[in-house]
Amino acid sequence: MMQLSALWRHPVKSLQGQSIATAEIDPDGLRGDRRWGVRDEATGKVLTGRREPLLLGASAALDANGRPEVTLPD
């Protein structure tokens, strides 16, 4: 038997996510999960926590319109 104890969505890649009570599953996975990223303007690449560990201190949640709201650690 399996039991689900928590459900989390991470709207922005490499940022902390948000605890959610329900979720919708699309063909690509959990709706709203990792749909956004932080892009380095100089290189055009999406940053990851491995390349930029400071991202791991920020968090993101989706607003009522499905857009990410980012909270910085300070």
C-alpha positions as CSV (number, residue, x, y, z in Angstrom):
1,M,0.0,0.0,0.0
2,M,1.2,3.5,-0.8
3,Q,0.3,6.7,0.9
4,L,1.0,10.2,-0.3
5,S,2.2,12.4,2.6
6,A,3.0,15.7,0.8
7,L,2.6,17.3,-2.6
8,W,5.0,20.0,-3.8
9,R,5.2,22.1,-6.9
10,H,8.3,23.9,-8.0
11,P,7.2,26.6,-10.6
12,V,10.7,27.9,-11.2
13,K,13.6,25.5,-11.9
14,S,16.1,25.3,-9.0
15,L,14.0,27.4,-6.6
16,Q,12.3,26.1,-3.6
17,G,8.6,25.2,-4.3
18,Q,5.2,25.4,-2.7
19,S,3.2,22.9,-0.8
20,I,-0.1,22.2,-2.5
21,A,-3.2,20.3,-1.5
22,T,-4.3,19.3,-5.0
23,A,-2.8,19.2,-8.4
24,E,-3.7,18.6,-12.0
25,I,-1.6,16.3,-14.2
26,D,-0.9,17.2,-17.8
27,P,0.7,15.0,-20.5
28,D,4.0,16.7,-19.5
29,G,3.6,16.2,-15.8
30,L,2.4,18.2,-12.8
31,R,0.7,21.4,-14.1
32,G,2.9,24.4,-13.3
33,D,5.9,22.4,-12.1
34,R,9.3,23.7,-13.4
35,R,7.6,25.6,-16.3
36,W,9.8,28.7,-15.6
37,G,13.5,29.3,-15.2
38,V,16.0,32.1,-14.5
39,R,17.9,33.0,-17.6
40,D,21.4,34.4,-17.6
41,E,21.2,37.5,-20.0
42,A,24.9,37.2,-20.9
43,T,24.8,33.6,-22.0
44,G,21.1,33.1,-22.8
45,K,21.2,29.8,-20.7
46,V,18.7,28.9,-18.0
47,L,20.5,28.8,-14.7
48,T,20.6,25.7,-12.4
49,G,21.3,25.3,-8.8
50,R,24.5,23.5,-9.7
51,R,25.8,26.5,-11.7
52,E,24.4,29.2,-9.4
53,P,23.8,27.8,-5.8
54,L,22.3,31.1,-4.7
55,L,19.1,30.2,-6.5
56,L,18.5,27.5,-3.9
57,G,17.8,30.1,-1.3
58,A,14.9,31.7,-3.3
59,S,11.4,30.3,-3.5
60,A,8.5,30.5,-6.0
61,A,4.8,30.0,-5.9
62,L,2.2,30.4,-8.6
63,D,-0.3,33.3,-8.2
64,A,-4.0,33.1,-9.1
65,N,-3.2,33.8,-12.7
66,G,-0.6,31.0,-12.9
67,R,2.4,33.3,-13.0
68,P,5.4,32.7,-10.6
69,E,5.9,34.9,-7.6
70,V,9.6,34.7,-6.5
71,T,10.6,35.4,-2.9
72,L,14.3,36.1,-2.2
73,P,15.9,35.0,1.0
74,D,16.5,38.6,2.1
